[in-house]
């Protein structure tokens, strides 16, 4: 898959000091993300494909096979509308 991923314009991704985690903000509320979900989301910057995100994470966290987990999270994040393929 070579499509570039970005945060959907109706959502905002940021570090929330009060929650001590990354969050996704939207008009109706907030979703607190796990550490691994935050690491994936911060790489959905409009410049990287799924494969590039996986490669970057496997470099950052050597010795761990992350591909299936990253692909599953990206699929769920797309289903929730948090991220999209860059138009």
The first five atom37 places (N, CA, C, CB, O) and aatype in JSON, in Angstrom:
{
  "aatype": [20, 20, 20, 20, 20, 20, 20, 20, 20, 20, 20, 20, 20, 20, 20, 20, 20, 20, 20, 20, 20, 20, 20, 20, 20, 20, 20, 20, 20, 20, 20, 20, 20, 20, 20, 20, 20, 20, 20, 20, 20, 20, 20, 20, 20, 20, 20, 20, 20, 20, 20, 20, 20, 20, 20, 20, 20, 20, 20, 20, 20, 20, 20, 20, 20, 20, 20, 20, 20, 20, 20, 20, 20, 20, 20, 20, 20, 20, 20, 20, 20, 20, 20, 20, 20, 20, 20],
  "atom_mask": [
    [1, 1, 1, 1, 1],
    [1, 1, 1, 1, 1],
    [1, 1, 1, 1, 1],
    [1, 1, 1, 1, 1],
    [1, 1, 1, 1, 1],
    [1, 1, 1, 1, 1],
    [1, 1, 1, 1, 1],
    [1, 1, 1, 1, 1],
    [1, 1, 1, 1, 1],
    [1, 1, 1, 1, 1],
    [1, 1, 1, 1, 1],
    [1, 1, 1, 1, 1],
    [1, 1, 1, 1, 1],
    [1, 1, 1, 1, 1],
    [1, 1, 1, 1, 1],
    [1, 1, 1, 1, 1],
    [1, 1, 1, 1, 1],
    [1, 1, 1, 1, 1],
    [1, 1, 1, 1, 1],
    [1, 1, 1, 1, 1],
    [1, 1, 1, 1, 1],
    [1, 1, 1, 1, 1],
    [1, 1, 1, 1, 1],
    [1, 1, 1, 1, 1],
    [1, 1, 1, 1, 1],
    [1, 1, 1, 1, 1],
    [1, 1, 1, 1, 1],
    [1, 1, 1, 1, 1],
    [1, 1, 1, 1, 1],
    [1, 1, 1, 1, 1],
    [1, 1, 1, 1, 1],
    [1, 1, 1, 1, 1],
    [1, 1, 1, 1, 1],
    [1, 1, 1, 1, 1],
    [1, 1, 1, 1, 1],
    [1, 1, 1, 1, 1],
    [1, 1, 1, 1, 1],
    [1, 1, 1, 1, 1],
    [1, 1, 1, 1, 1],
    [1, 1, 1, 1, 1],
    [1, 1, 1, 1, 1],
    [1, 1, 1, 1, 1],
    [1, 1, 1, 1, 1],
    [1, 1, 1, 1, 1],
    [1, 1, 1, 1, 1],
    [1, 1, 1, 1, 1],
    [1, 1, 1, 1, 1],
    [1, 1, 1, 1, 1],
    [1, 1, 1, 1, 1],
    [1, 1, 1, 1, 1],
    [1, 1, 1, 1, 1],
    [1, 1, 1, 1, 1],
    [1, 1, 1, 1, 1],
    [1, 1, 1, 1, 1],
    [1, 1, 1, 1, 1],
    [1, 1, 1, 1, 1],
    [1, 1, 1, 1, 1],
    [1, 1, 1, 1, 1],
    [1, 1, 1, 1, 1],
    [1, 1, 1, 1, 1],
    [1, 1, 1, 1, 1],
    [1, 1, 1, 1, 1],
    [1, 1, 1, 1, 1],
    [1, 1, 1, 1, 1],
    [1, 1, 1, 1, 1],
    [1, 1, 1, 1, 1],
    [1, 1, 1, 1, 1],
    [1, 1, 1, 1, 1],
    [1, 1, 1, 1, 1],
    [1, 1, 1, 1, 1],
    [1, 1, 1, 1, 1],
    [1, 1, 1, 1, 1],
    [1, 1, 1, 1, 1],
    [1, 1, 1, 1, 1],
    [1, 1, 1, 1, 1],
    [1, 1, 1, 1, 1],
    [1, 1, 1, 1, 1],
    [1, 1, 1, 1, 1],
    [1, 1, 1, 1, 1],
    [1, 1, 1, 1, 1],
    [1, 1, 1, 1, 1],
    [1, 1, 1, 1, 1],
    [1, 1, 1, 1, 1],
    [1, 1, 1, 1, 1],
    [1, 1, 1, 1, 1],
    [1, 1, 1, 1, 1],
    [1, 1, 1, 1, 1]
  ],
  "atom_positions": [
    [[0.85, -1.17, 0.0], [0.0, 0.0, 0.0], [0.9, 1.23, 0.0], [-0.97, 0.0, 1.23], [1.7, 1.41, 0.92]],
    [[0.78, 2.07, -0.98], [1.68, 3.23, -1.08], [0.96, 4.54, -0.81], [2.32, 3.27, -2.45], [1.55, 5.61, -0.98]],
    [[-0.31, 4.48, -0.4], [-1.04, 5.71, -0.14], [-0.48, 6.42, 1.09], [-2.54, 5.42, 0.04], [-0.09, 5.78, 2.07]],
    [[-0.46, 7.72, 1.02], [0.05, 8.55, 2.11], [-1.08, 8.8, 3.11], [0.63, 9.9, 1.57], [-2.2, 9.12, 2.73]],
    [[-0.77, 8.65, 4.4], [-1.77, 8.82, 5.45], [-1.65, 10.18, 6.12], [-1.63, 7.71, 6.49], [-0.56, 10.7, 6.31]],
    [[-2.81, 10.75, 6.47], [-2.83, 12.01, 7.2], [-4.0, 12.01, 8.19], [-2.94, 13.21, 6.22], [-4.94, 11.23, 8.05]],
    [[-3.91, 12.88, 9.18], [-4.99, 13.05, 10.14], [-6.16, 13.69, 9.39], [-4.54, 13.93, 11.36], [-5.98, 14.65, 8.64]],
    [[-7.36, 13.17, 9.59], [-8.54, 13.73, 8.94], [-8.77, 15.15, 9.46], [-9.81, 12.84, 9.21], [-8.52, 15.43, 10.63]],
    [[-9.23, 16.05, 8.6], [-9.35, 17.46, 8.98], [-10.35, 17.73, 10.11], [-9.75, 18.26, 7.79], [-10.27, 18.79, 10.74]],
    [[-11.27, 16.84, 10.38], [-12.24, 17.05, 11.46], [-11.71, 16.62, 12.82], [-13.52, 16.29, 11.15], [-12.41, 16.75, 13.82]],
    [[-10.48, 16.12, 12.87], [-9.86, 15.67, 14.12], [-8.56, 16.41, 14.35], [-9.62, 14.15, 14.09], [-7.91, 16.86, 13.41]],
    [[-8.18, 16.52, 15.62], [-6.9, 17.12, 15.97], [-6.16, 16.14, 16.86], [-7.08, 18.5, 16.67], [-6.7, 15.63, 17.84]],
    [[-4.93, 15.88, 16.52], [-4.06, 14.97, 17.27], [-3.05, 15.82, 18.03], [-3.35, 13.93, 16.33], [-2.39, 16.68, 17.44]],
    [[-2.93, 15.58, 19.34], [-1.97, 16.37, 20.11], [-1.61, 15.66, 21.41], [-2.54, 17.75, 20.41], [-2.31, 14.76, 21.86]],
    [[-0.49, 16.1, 22.0], [-0.1, 15.64, 23.33], [-0.94, 16.43, 24.32], [1.44, 15.83, 23.59], [-1.03, 17.66, 24.22]],
    [[-1.54, 15.74, 25.26], [-2.37, 16.39, 26.28], [-1.67, 16.2, 27.62], [-3.83, 15.8, 26.31], [-1.7, 15.11, 28.2]],
    [[-1.06, 17.27, 28.11], [-0.28, 17.2, 29.35], [-1.14, 16.71, 30.52], [0.32, 18.58, 29.68], [-0.69, 15.88, 31.31]],
    [[-2.35, 17.21, 30.63], [-3.24, 16.83, 31.74], [-3.56, 15.33, 31.73], [-4.54, 17.63, 31.67], [-3.77, 14.74, 32.79]],
    [[-3.6, 14.73, 30.55], [-3.89, 13.3, 30.43], [-2.62, 12.45, 30.41], [-4.7, 13.03, 29.17], [-2.67, 11.23, 30.58]],
    [[-1.47, 13.12, 30.21], [-0.17, 12.46, 30.1], [-0.17, 11.42, 28.97], [0.2, 11.79, 31.43], [0.38, 10.33, 29.1]],
    [[-0.8, 11.81, 27.85], [-0.84, 10.92, 26.68], [-1.25, 11.72, 25.45], [-1.82, 9.72, 26.92], [-1.7, 12.86, 25.55]],
    [[-1.07, 11.08, 24.29], [-1.6, 11.67, 23.06], [-3.1, 11.47, 23.03], [-0.93, 11.05, 21.8], [-3.62, 10.47, 23.53]],
    [[-3.79, 12.43, 22.44], [-5.24, 12.35, 22.32], [-5.66, 12.74, 20.92], [-5.93, 13.24, 23.36], [-4.91, 13.4, 20.19]],
    [[-6.86, 12.33, 20.56], [-7.51, 12.8, 19.34], [-8.71, 13.62, 19.8], [-7.94, 11.59, 18.39], [-9.58, 13.13, 20.52]],
    [[-8.74, 14.88, 19.38], [-9.83, 15.77, 19.74], [-10.78, 15.92, 18.57], [-9.3, 17.13, 20.18], [-10.35, 15.96, 17.41]],
    [[-12.06, 15.99, 18.87], [-13.09, 16.23, 17.86], [-14.22, 16.97, 18.55], [-13.59, 14.88, 17.2], [-14.26, 17.01, 19.78]],
    [[-15.14, 17.56, 17.8], [-16.15, 18.43, 18.42], [-16.94, 17.77, 19.56], [-17.11, 18.88, 17.36], [-17.32, 18.45, 20.51]],
    [[-17.18, 16.48, 19.48], [-17.99, 15.8, 20.49], [-17.18, 15.28, 21.67], [-18.72, 14.67, 19.87], [-17.76, 14.81, 22.65]],
    [[-15.85, 15.35, 21.62], [-15.08, 14.82, 22.73], [-13.63, 14.57, 22.43], [-15.68, 13.59, 23.18], [-13.0, 15.25, 21.62]],
    [[-13.1, 13.56, 23.13], [-11.67, 13.27, 23.07], [-11.47, 11.76, 23.21], [-10.9, 14.04, 24.19], [-12.2, 11.08, 23.94]],
    [[-10.48, 11.25, 22.49], [-10.07, 9.85, 22.62], [-8.65, 9.83, 23.15], [-10.19, 9.08, 21.25], [-7.75, 10.42, 22.54]],
    [[-8.43, 9.16, 24.28], [-7.08, 9.0, 24.82], [-6.44, 7.8, 24.11], [-7.1, 8.78, 26.39], [-7.06, 6.75, 23.95]],
    [[-5.2, 7.98, 23.69], [-4.49, 6.94, 22.96], [-3.44, 6.27, 23.83], [-3.84, 7.52, 21.71], [-2.83, 6.9, 24.7]],
    [[-3.23, 4.99, 23.6], [-2.13, 4.29, 24.25], [-0.82, 4.83, 23.69], [-2.24, 2.73, 24.03], [-0.81, 5.54, 22.68]],
    [[0.27, 4.5, 24.33], [1.58, 4.95, 23.86], [1.87, 4.49, 22.45], [2.66, 4.46, 24.78], [2.38, 5.26, 21.63]],
    [[1.55, 3.22, 22.15], [1.83, 2.7, 20.81], [0.93, 3.36, 19.76], [1.65, 1.18, 20.77], [1.37, 3.65, 18.65]],
    [[-0.33, 3.6, 20.11], [-1.23, 4.27, 19.18], [-0.75, 5.69, 18.9], [-2.67, 4.3, 19.73], [-0.82, 6.16, 17.76]],
    [[-0.26, 6.37, 19.92], [0.28, 7.72, 19.74], [1.49, 7.72, 18.82], [0.66, 8.32, 21.07], [1.65, 8.62, 17.99]],
    [[2.36, 6.71, 18.97], [3.54, 6.61, 18.1], [3.14, 6.43, 16.64], [4.44, 5.43, 18.55], [3.77, 6.98, 15.74]],
    [[2.09, 5.66, 16.4], [1.61, 5.47, 15.02], [0.98, 6.76, 14.5], [0.59, 4.3, 14.95], [1.29, 7.22, 13.41]],
    [[0.08, 7.34, 15.3], [-0.65, 8.54, 14.85], [0.28, 9.69, 14.55], [-1.66, 8.97, 15.9], [0.05, 10.42, 13.58]],
    [[1.32, 9.88, 15.33], [2.19, 11.03, 15.08], [2.98, 10.88, 13.78], [3.16, 11.22, 16.24], [3.56, 11.85, 13.28]],
    [[3.0, 9.69, 13.23], [3.66, 9.46, 11.95], [2.7, 9.58, 10.76], [4.31, 8.08, 11.95], [3.14, 9.55, 9.61]],
    [[1.41, 9.71, 11.03], [0.42, 9.92, 9.97], [0.37, 11.41, 9.67], [-1.01, 9.38, 10.38], [-0.63, 12.09, 9.92]],
    [[1.48, 11.91, 9.13], [1.71, 13.35, 9.0], [1.49, 13.89, 7.59], [3.09, 13.68, 9.43], [1.84, 15.04, 7.31]],
    [[0.92, 13.08, 6.72], [0.71, 13.54, 5.35], [1.91, 13.35, 4.46], [0.32, 14.97, 5.35], [1.91, 13.79, 3.31]],
    [[2.96, 12.68, 4.99], [4.19, 12.46, 4.21], [4.59, 11.0, 4.1], [5.31, 13.23, 4.83], [5.48, 10.67, 3.32]],
    [[3.94, 10.11, 4.87], [4.38, 8.71, 4.92], [3.26, 7.75, 4.55], [4.9, 8.38, 6.31], [2.09, 8.0, 4.83]],
    [[3.65, 6.67, 3.93], [2.73, 5.57, 3.63], [2.72, 4.61, 4.82], [3.13, 4.83, 2.31], [3.53, 4.74, 5.74]],
    [[1.82, 3.66, 4.8], [1.76, 2.63, 5.84], [3.11, 1.91, 5.95], [0.63, 1.62, 5.55], [3.62, 1.7, 7.05]],
    [[3.67, 1.52, 4.81], [4.96, 0.83, 4.82], [6.07, 1.66, 5.42], [5.33, 0.43, 3.42], [6.92, 1.14, 6.14]],
    [[6.08, 2.94, 5.13], [7.1, 3.83, 5.7], [6.92, 3.99, 7.2], [7.06, 5.21, 5.01], [7.89, 4.05, 7.95]],
    [[5.68, 4.05, 7.64], [5.4, 4.16, 9.08], [5.88, 2.9, 9.79], [3.88, 4.38, 9.34], [6.51, 2.98, 10.85]],
    [[5.58, 1.73, 9.22], [6.02, 0.47, 9.82], [7.55, 0.42, 9.89], [5.49, -0.74, 9.0], [8.11, 0.07, 10.93]],
    [[8.21, 0.77, 8.8], [9.68, 0.74, 8.78], [10.27, 1.68, 9.82], [10.2, 1.12, 7.38], [11.23, 1.33, 10.51]],
    [[9.7, 2.87, 9.95], [10.2, 3.85, 10.92], [10.02, 3.33, 12.35], [9.48, 5.21, 10.75], [10.91, 3.47, 13.19]],
    [[8.87, 2.73, 12.63], [8.61, 2.2, 13.97], [9.5, 1.0, 14.27], [7.14, 1.8, 14.1], [9.97, 0.86, 15.4]],
    [[9.74, 0.14, 13.29], [10.61, -1.02, 13.53], [12.06, -0.59, 13.73], [10.51, -2.01, 12.36], [12.83, -1.28, 14.39]],
    [[12.45, 0.56, 13.16], [13.77, 1.11, 13.42], [13.83, 1.7, 14.82], [14.13, 2.18, 12.37], [14.82, 1.53, 15.54]],
    [[12.76, 2.4, 15.22], [12.71, 3.02, 16.54], [12.61, 1.98, 17.67], [11.53, 3.97, 16.62], [13.1, 2.21, 18.77]],
    [[11.97, 0.85, 17.37], [11.77, -0.2, 18.36], [12.29, -1.52, 17.8], [10.26, -0.32, 18.76], [11.51, -2.4, 17.43]],
    [[13.63, -1.67, 17.72], [14.23, -2.84, 17.08], [13.89, -4.14, 17.8], [15.73, -2.68, 17.01], [13.67, -4.17, 19.01]],
    [[13.86, -5.21, 17.0], [13.63, -6.53, 17.54], [12.17, -6.88, 17.77], [14.36, -6.67, 18.81], [11.86, -7.94, 18.29]],
    [[11.27, -5.99, 17.37], [9.84, -6.23, 17.56], [9.17, -6.21, 16.19], [9.2, -5.17, 18.52], [9.35, -5.27, 15.42]],
    [[8.41, -7.25, 15.89], [7.66, -7.3, 14.63], [6.35, -6.55, 14.84], [7.4, -8.78, 14.16], [5.44, -7.05, 15.5]],
    [[6.26, -5.37, 14.26], [5.12, -4.48, 14.5], [4.12, -4.43, 13.35], [5.61, -3.11, 14.78], [3.06, -3.81, 13.48]],
    [[4.44, -5.05, 12.24], [3.64, -4.86, 11.03], [2.16, -5.13, 11.23], [4.17, -5.74, 9.94], [1.33, -4.28, 10.88]],
    [[1.8, -6.29, 11.77], [0.38, -6.62, 11.92], [-0.33, -5.63, 12.85], [0.23, -8.04, 12.46], [-1.44, -5.19, 12.56]],
    [[0.32, -5.29, 13.97], [-0.3, -4.36, 14.92], [-0.5, -2.99, 14.29], [0.56, -4.24, 16.18], [-1.55, -2.36, 14.48]],
    [[0.49, -2.51, 13.56], [0.37, -1.19, 12.92], [-0.73, -1.21, 11.87], [1.72, -0.77, 12.29], [-1.55, -0.3, 11.82]],
    [[-0.74, -2.23, 11.04], [-1.79, -2.31, 10.01], [-3.18, -2.39, 10.63], [-1.56, -3.54, 9.1], [-4.11, -1.75, 10.15]],
    [[-3.33, -3.16, 11.71], [-4.62, -3.25, 12.39], [-5.04, -1.91, 12.98], [-4.57, -4.3, 13.49], [-6.2, -1.51, 12.86]],
    [[-4.1, -1.21, 13.61], [-4.44, 0.1, 14.17], [-4.84, 1.07, 13.07], [-3.26, 0.67, 14.98], [-5.83, 1.79, 13.2]],
    [[-4.07, 1.1, 11.99], [-4.38, 2.02, 10.88], [-5.76, 1.71, 10.31], [-3.31, 1.92, 9.77], [-6.53, 2.63, 10.01]],
    [[-6.08, 0.44, 10.16], [-7.41, 0.07, 9.66], [-8.51, 0.56, 10.6], [-7.5, -1.46, 9.48], [-9.52, 1.11, 10.16]],
    [[-8.31, 0.37, 11.91], [-9.29, 0.84, 12.89], [-9.38, 2.37, 12.91], [-8.94, 0.33, 14.28], [-10.47, 2.92, 13.0]],
    [[-8.25, 3.04, 12.83], [-8.24, 4.51, 12.82], [-8.95, 5.04, 11.57], [-6.79, 5.04, 12.87], [-9.66, 6.05, 11.64]],
    [[-8.76, 4.37, 10.44], [-9.47, 4.78, 9.22], [-10.97, 4.52, 9.37], [-8.92, 4.01, 7.98], [-11.78, 5.36, 8.98]],
    [[-11.34, 3.39, 9.94], [-12.75, 3.08, 10.16], [-13.41, 4.11, 11.07], [-12.91, 1.69, 10.75], [-14.58, 4.44, 10.9]],
    [[-12.65, 4.62, 12.05], [-13.17, 5.64, 12.96], [-13.12, 7.04, 12.35], [-12.38, 5.62, 14.26], [-13.64, 7.99, 12.93]],
    [[-12.49, 7.17, 11.19], [-12.39, 8.46, 10.52], [-11.28, 9.36, 11.02], [-13.67, 9.17, 10.65], [-11.2, 10.52, 10.61]],
    [[-10.4, 8.85, 11.91], [-9.33, 9.67, 12.46], [-8.27, 10.0, 11.43], [-8.69, 8.97, 13.64], [-7.72, 11.1, 11.42]],
    [[-7.97, 9.04, 10.55], [-6.98, 9.25, 9.5], [-7.62, 8.91, 8.16], [-5.69, 8.4, 9.76], [-8.65, 8.25, 8.08]],
    [[-6.95, 9.38, 7.12], [-7.43, 9.1, 5.77], [-6.23, 9.06, 4.84], [-8.47, 10.17, 5.29], [-5.12, 9.47, 5.2]],
    [[-6.48, 8.56, 3.65], [-5.44, 8.67, 2.62], [-5.46, 10.09, 2.1], [-5.66, 7.63, 1.46], [-6.52, 10.65, 1.82]],
    [[-4.29, 10.66, 1.97], [-4.16, 12.04, 1.51], [-4.74, 12.14, 0.1], [-2.68, 12.5, 1.54], [-4.37, 11.37, -0.78]],
    [[-5.64, 13.11, -0.11], [-6.23, 13.25, -1.45], [-5.23, 13.75, -2.48], [-7.43, 14.21, -1.41], [-5.57, 13.92, -3.65]]
  ]
}
